[in-house]
Amino acid sequence: MLLGAVPAPPPVGAPGAPLAGLPGAVPIDLGADPARELAREELARQVYREAEPDPVLAAVEWLARRIADLLRAASGISPGGGWGLLVLVVLLVVVVIVVRRRFGPTLRTALVPGTVLGATELTAAEHRRLADAHAAAGRYDDAVRERMRAIVRALEERTVLEPRRGRTAGDAAREGGRAMPDVAADLREAAHLFDETVYGGRSAGAAGDARLREIDAAVAATRLVRS
């Protein structure tokens, strides 16, 4: 070797050579903080980010596994295994449909009473004529609806009630009963019959129509009590 000559570096992979792909030799003995920093930089590389699973897909797969586990567990304890579970599900659906058809209208009436007049602009006399025509044709449910509308419209025409869209039969009975206490109970009865017939799915029949006629006549003959 000539004096002052610089020795050639050992080939890549030979003992003492720097690691390929790194900017320089990495010390073997690292402290905790430098090691964490190196790990963070390495994991931040694009190749690791691309390998991460999509969070939405992962959530869907997790939910699918849970549902599959529940179905397997249910089929294991139900009589007949998987077919028994299918029969139970079908029976449950049938029960829900029957309950909704039988009690659905009544429950809706109890929670959200329907309006009486809606968008109609007919007079009380016109509603009474419609009620009479429905009753003559045997359409007693329609007759009850029009008779109650006649009662409410007549209260508005007599200024007992202020005209207002969205008023329910219960509202009309309470407001009218305060101004006409002699027929307050009759108005509540009429409102109940109206809700049960129109929104509750119950048939009024000839007796219901006759009772609404009596209440209509009683309210029309009652004098207004001014406070």
PAMIDO-415795 format. One record per atom (N, C-alpha, C): z, x, y. Coordinates in steps of 0.001 Angstrom, whole numbers, padded with zeros to 6 digits, always signed. Atoms other than C-alpha are relative to their C-alpha. Layout:
N
ZXY
...
END
This chain:
227
+000000+000861-001181
+000000+000000+000000
+000000+000891+001222
+000066-000761-001240
-000935+001307+003428
+001166-000342+000890
-001122+000183-000918
+001793+001773+005949
-000397-000989+001090
+000251+000990-001052
+001989-001244+008293
-000830-001176-000461
+000805+001138+000479
-000113-003546+006087
+000892-001188-000295
-000744+001241+000215
+001037-007153+005847
-000322-000516-001391
+000286+000474+001359
+001456-008358+002250
-000567-001413+000012
+000615+001347+000105
-000653-011386+001245
+001017-000974-000558
-000946+000996+000516
+001285-014614+000634
-000318-000331-001438
+000257+000351+001405
+001725-015613-002980
-000831-001268-000086
+000843+001211+000138
-000707-018254-004264
+000856-001256-000115
-000702+001272+000049
+000198-021931-004088
+000440-000280-001426
-000548+000293+001307
+002432-022891-006987
+000730+001168-000609
-000715-001164+000530
+003671-019344-007587
+001415+000000+000522
-001395-000074-000494
+007382-018581-007270
+000054+000586+001401
-000137-000498-001368
+008330-018167-003641
-001022-000543+000941
+001034+000563-000880
+005272-020011-002297
+000499-001288+000602
-000403+001268-000602
+005740-022935+000143
-000619-001162-000751
+000502+001175+000689
+005272-026471-001267
-001276-000492+000646
+001290+000486-000509
+001753-027863-000942
+000192-001316+000718
-000029+001259-000726
+001247-030621+001613
+001116-000090+001008
-001069+000013-000984
+004358-029758+003646
-000297+001025+001070
+000308-000929-001082
+004186-028100+007018
+000703+001333-000174
-000706-001265+000180
+006638-025431+005923
+000986-000148-001118
-000979+000049+001067
+009259-024557+003398
+001173-000849+000412
-001143+000853-000261
+012074-027107+003147
+001235+000665-000568
-001198-000643+000537
+015549-025669+002817
+000557-000816-001159
-000567+000674+001159
+017191-026463-000507
+001328-000637+000344
-001336+000491-000332
+020667-026935+000904
-000046-000733+001335
+000054+000828-001212
+020441-029843+003407
+001333-000693+000208
-001178+000802-000300
+023282-031568+005169
-000304-001479-000185
+000182+001431+000234
+023832-035310+004871
-000916-000629+001036
+000824+000601-001056
+022279-036226+008241
-001461+000408-000098
+001426-000361+000153
+019073-034183+007838
-000631-000648-001225
+000565+000607+001205
+018643-035552+004310
-000349-001462+000235
+000292+001407-000297
+018893-039140+005528
-001213-000127+000895
+001134+000050-000904
+016401-038440+008303
-001311+000247-000736
+001197-000272+000793
+013897-036929+005864
-000366-001193-000888
+000260+001165+000843
+014285-039917+003524
-000560-001150+000809
+000487+001074-000851
+013767-042349+006400
-001457+000237+000402
+001377-000314-000372
+010602-040579+007522
-000947-000189-001182
+000858+000134+001174
+009252-040514+003975
-000252-001467-000335
+000153+001419+000341
+009904-044225+003334
-000783-000762+001051
+000747+000666-001064
+008264-045124+006659
-001494+000210-000134
+001430-000253+000159
+004918-043855+005434
-000726-001280-000412
+000797+001209+000210
+002110-046449+005164
-000084-000390-001468
+000154+000314+001411
+001859-046164+001398
+001169-000806-000529
-001167+000767+000435
+005405-047485+000963
-000021-001406+000592
+000047+001319-000631
+004905-050323+003452
-000999-000905-000698
+000993+000809+000685
+001781-051474+001640
+000481-000440-001369
-000494+000337+001333
+003661-051495-001655
+001086-001056+000024
-001062+000995-000076
+006364-053865-000361
-000554-001389-000314
+000486+001352+000323
+006052-057463-001751
+000037-000903+001228
+000019+000969-001089
+005145-060300+000615
+001246-000880-000086
-001252+000763+000085
+008420-062091+001535
-000210-001461-000362
+000260+001402+000334
+006880-065577+001334
-000324-000137-001488
+000346+000044+001411
+005355-064854-002065
+001233+000233-000872
-001210-000274+000766
+008651-063418-003255
+000915-001222-000033
-000843+001193-000042
+010509-066550-002123
-000560-001098-000907
+000617+001010+000862
+007994-068833-003879
+000214+000333-001471
-000213-000399+001388
+008262-066828-007078
+001448-000216-000417
-001418+000221+000322
+012064-066962-006904
+000283-001475-000228
-000218+001435+000154
+012012-070742-006421
-000619-000509-001297
+000639+000423+001241
+009575-071178-009300
+000839+000404-001210
-000851-000427+001122
+011848-069165-011574
+001233-000874-000124
-001196+000841+000058
+014867-071248-010599
-000332-001385-000572
+000392+001318+000509
+013006-074536-011241
-000271+000069-001495
+000266-000147+001431
+011797-073246-014593
+001298+000118-000790
-001293-000130+000675
+015361-072269-015515
+000692-001357-000119
-000641+001309+000022
+016649-075733-014558
-000669-000927-001017
+000701+000856+000950
+013945-077487-016571
+000302+000414-001437
-000330-000452+001353
+014638-075325-019602
+001408-000422-000391
-001374+000396+000304
+018357-076013-019328
+000101-001503-000243
-000053+001451+000160
+017793-079763-018905
-000638-000432-001318
+000642+000361+001263
+015399-079930-021858
+000847+000397-001193
-000855-000430+001095
+017957-078102-023956
+001146-000952-000269
-001153+000888+000186
+020734-080638-023349
-000407-001463-000116
+000421+001404+000078
+018666-083852-023177
-000437-000332-001411
+000440+000393+001352
+018033-085819-026401
-001517+000078-000115
+001437-000100+000216
+014625-085003-027761
-000651+001168+000685
+000571-001182-000636
+014185-081782-025803
-000874-000344+001184
+000899+000199-001138
+011240-081672-023416
-000500-001416+000121
+000459+001394-000058
+009930-085123-024370
+001118-000929+000450
-001123+000823-000457
+013387-086595-023906
+000209+000122+001487
-000124-000193-001447
+013564-085055-020433
-001076-000769+000743
+001090+000743-000645
+010159-086555-019575
+000292-001493+000035
-000342+001428+000046
+011327-090009-020672
+001083-000325+001019
-001059+000240-000974
+014473-089704-018543
-000539+000004+001424
+000589-000050-001342
+012429-088726-015484
-000776-001270+000294
+000776+001230-000198
+010089-091705-015979
+000925-001188+000233
-000948+001098-000180
+013041-094080-016337
+000642+000057+001379
-000596-000135-001329
+014602-092675-013161
-000958-000474+001076
+000999+000440-000981
+011373-093245-011230
-000110-001522-000001
+000088+001466+000094
+011190-096842-012507
+001198-000654+000673
-001201+000559-000625
+014796-097500-011431
-000092+000082+001513
+000126-000159-001454
+014112-096119-007933
-000973-001021+000571
+000993+000958-000489
+011009-098314-007565
+000579-001416+000009
-000577+001347+000080
+012875-101450-008705
+001031-000204+001104
-001027+000129-001034
+015790-100791-006337
-000637-000130+001375
+000656+000075-001312
+013456-100188-003391
-000673-001345+000205
+000678+001292-000147
+011467-103364-004094
+000989-001148+000156
-000967+001103-000033
+014595-105485-004554
+000872+000038+001242
-000970-000100-001087
+016904-104153-001856
-000527+000714+001231
+000519-000750-001144
+014658-102139+000438
-000089-000809+001282
+000073+000786-001235
+013855-104921+002940
+001358-000376+000562
-001323+000380-000491
+017490-106023+003110
+000706+001177+000640
-000632-001184-000573
+018716-102485+003706
-000619+000352+001332
+000637-000303-001283
+016127-101951+006416
+000459-000975+001076
-000482+000971-000974
+017261-105160+008089
+001393+000350+000479
-001371-000337-000381
+020893-104031+008035
+000041+001211+000916
-000036-001215-000798
+020026-100662+009568
-000771-000147+001305
+000841+000106-001189
+017228-101521+012000
-000500-001432+000117
+000452+001389-000150
+017023-105216+012924
-001310-000062+000767
+001284+000126-000660
+013574-106357+013957
+000089-000820+001267
+000039+000755-001245
+012635-107760+017322
-000415-001440-000285
+000304+001428+000176
+012218-111501+017819
-001396-000328+000516
+001240+000435-000624
+009350-111986+020227
-001135+001004-000167
+001062-000997+000108
+007476-108712+019814
-000848+000017+001263
+000902-000040-001150
+004396-108693+022046
-000522-001381+000381
+000512+001338-000289
+003904-112467+022106
+000379-000441+001410
-000230+000533-001348
+003618-114234+025472
-000011-001523-000009
+000043+001453+000094
+003726-117809+024207
+001255-000612+000616
-001142+000727-000531
+005998-120410+025767
+000835-000554-001151
-000855+000597+001019
+008881-122063+023933
-000675-001200-000647
+000686+001171+000551
+006835-125254+023536
-001097+000411-000966
+001066-000463+000892
+003948-123321+022001
+000572+000534-001315
-000637-000476+001232
+006277-121594+019524
+000487-001179-000848
-000454+001169+000759
+007703-124985+018564
-001169-000681-000695
+001165+000623+000639
+004229-126365+017899
-000458+000820-001212
+000353-000850+001136
+003466-123375+015674
+000989-000186-001152
-001018+000214+001040
+006755-123882+013824
-000230-001326-000720
+000254+001307+000625
+005952-127553+013235
-001213+000065-000926
+001208-000101+000821
+002474-126676+011914
+000280+000769-001286
-000333-000769+001203
+003858-124051+009515
+000848-000831-000964
-000868+000809+000857
+006536-126424+008251
-000795-001111-000689
+000814+001060+000596
+003993-129204+007680
-000855+000523-001140
+000811-000611+001061
+001958-126791+005554
+000860+000629-001092
-000882-000574+001007
+005023-125711+003566
+000276+001476+000176
-000255-001420-000269
+005148-122249+005143
+001318+000129+000778
-001295+000100-000665
+008860-122391+005886
+000469+001343+000577
-000384-001298-000565
+009340-118655+006411
-000647+000198+001366
+000687-000103-001290
+006730-118692+009169
+000587-000995+000999
-000593+001005-000891
+008297-121861+010565
+001314+000498+000580
-001270-000544-000486
+011697-120169+010812
-000249+001078+001047
+000306-001045-000975
+010142-117185+012585
-000385-000598+001352
+000449+000600-001262
+008411-119363+015192
+001101-000830+000651
-001078+000802-000585
+011452-121640+015634
+001002+000903+000711
-000924-000919-000662
+013698-118661+016412
-000621+000569+001268
+000686-000458-001213
+011111-117385+018853
+000053-001071+001081
-000094+001085-000980
+011138-120789+020516
+001381-000043+000629
-001368+000024-000532
+014933-120641+020872
+000189+001111+001024
-000185-001145-000911
+014857-117179+022463
-000838-000175+001257
+000853+000194-001176
+011910-117998+024732
+000569-001087+000913
-000599+001056-000817
+013656-121189+025880
+001193+000538+000786
-001121-000611-000733
+016760-119167+026800
-000499+000854+001149
+000572-000783-001098
+014552-116871+028866
-000534-000934+001090
+000549+000927-000987
+012825-119822+030545
+001099-000689+000795
-001132+000596-000711
+016234-121258+031454
+000830+001056+000742
-000669-001141-000652
+017266-117830+032855
+001357+000312-000631
-001203-000400+000714
+020059-117584+030298
-000132+001466-000409
+000308-001384+000348
+018424-114359+029127
-001077+000520+000937
+001075-000640-000750
+016375-111946+031161
-001099+000415-000973
+001088-000419+000896
+012933-111363+029634
+000064+001507-000263
-000104-001423+000358
+013076-108073+027759
-000681+000226-001337
+000655-000373+001248
+010847-106481+025148
+001000+000720-000905
-000848-000720+000945
+012535-105205+022016
+001319-000672-000299
-001266+000685+000270
+015355-107759+021966
-000003-000515-001437
-000131+000488+001374
+016566-108511+018438
+000638-001379+000001
-000636+001316+000123
+017812-111836+017156
+001499+000111+000241
-001428-000206-000243
+021354-110447+017143
+000314+000184+001464
-000190-000169-001448
+020995-109359+020769
-000043-001352+000709
+000139+001309-000644
+019811-112814+021785
+001197-000888-000292
-001152+000833+000352
+022676-114487+019908
+001237+000429+000778
-001181-000473-000748
+025319-112288+021554
-000103-000321+001481
+000164+000241-001432
+023903-112570+025060
+000004-001500+000306
+000026+001448-000225
+023175-116282+024774
+001349-000634-000271
-001312+000563+000313
+026560-116979+023194
+001012+000208+001104
-000934-000221-001119
+028402-115439+026148
-000239-001013+001121
+000316+000957-001059
+026582-117774+028567
+000136-001446-000474
-000083+001358+000554
+026728-120787+026217
+000957+000026-001190
-000973-000166+001092
+029952-120506+024186
+000026-001172-000985
-000035+001155+000894
+029607-124025+022740
-000970+000157-001180
+000972-000187+001084
+026617-122917+020659
-000067+001470-000445
+000009-001414+000366
+027572-119246+020173
-000087+000177-001511
+000029-000105+001467
+028235-119754+016449
-001363-000432-000550
+001320+000436+000445
+024955-121643+016055
-001045+001093+000234
+000947-001074-000289
+023040-118811+017711
+000158+001157-000983
-000208-001066+000985
+024639-116246+015392
-000568-000394-001364
+000548+000467+001270
+023722-118377+012396
-001522+000052+000003
+001460-000032-000100
+020135-118704+013608
-000517+001435-000084
+000424-001396+000034
+019881-114943+014157
+000087+000565-001416
-000161-000484+001367
+021196-114237+010671
-001099-000553-000906
+001048+000613+000814
+018758-116686+009076
-001358+000617+000315
+001264-000628-000404
+015877-115195+011058
-000147+001385-000624
+000070-001364+000547
+016693-111608+010005
-000159-000013-001512
+000084+000057+001451
+017210-112537+006365
-001377-000467-000463
+001288+000552+000405
+013940-114470+006247
-001155+000924+000362
+001155-000754-000494
+011583-112366+008351
+000048+001460-000436
-000107-001423+000296
+012902-108865+007666
+000762+000298-001294
-000770-000237+001218
+015160-109305+004646
-000695-000426-001270
+000745+000372+001191
+012568-110740+002289
+000537-001211-000735
-000548+001187+000672
+014531-113918+001503
-000712-001257+000518
+000719+001223-000361
+012819-117301+001464
+000942-000983+000692
-000826+000949-000761
+014108-119835+004002
+000021-001375-000668
+000088+001319+000604
+012893-122973+002292
+000073-001101+001051
-000043+001148-000902
+012893-126455+003773
+001363-000128+000668
-001344+000100-000583
+016668-126305+004306
+000157+000952+001173
-000081-000949-001109
+016382-123185+006471
-000765-000480+001209
+000787+000531-001115
+013646-124750+008555
+000733-001155+000679
-000719+001134-000579
+015706-127924+009017
+001201+000465+000817
-001165-000495-000745
+018771-125957+010091
-000418+000619+001322
+000481-000585-001264
+016771-124002+012695
-000417-001087+000978
+000357+001111-000883
+015448-127302+014062
+001265-000559+000666
-001255+000516-000553
+019029-128554+014483
+000571+000946+001059
-000551-000960-000965
+020124-125358+016231
-000841+000015+001269
+000883+000027-001168
+017090-125426+018525
+000320-001201+000885
-000317+001205-000774
+017908-128987+019555
+001383+000108+000647
-001362-000128-000545
+021607-128178+020047
+000011+000942+001197
+000042-000969-001119
+020861-125138+022254
-000699-000629+001193
+000736+000622-001108
+018356-127120+024314
+000848-001047+000712
-000823+001051-000607
+020940-129863+024927
+001295+000533+000617
-001256-000575-000485
+023775-127470+025874
-000177+000484+001430
+000033-000412-001399
+024544-126879+029520
+000458+001455+000108
-000316-001409-000235
+024726-123334+030802
+001312+000126+000730
-001271-000273-000648
+028181-122061+031742
-000180+001209+000916
+000152-001087-000965
+027916-120014+034949
+001358+000630+000265
-001274-000687-000258
+030583-117367+035400
+000159+000279+001482
END
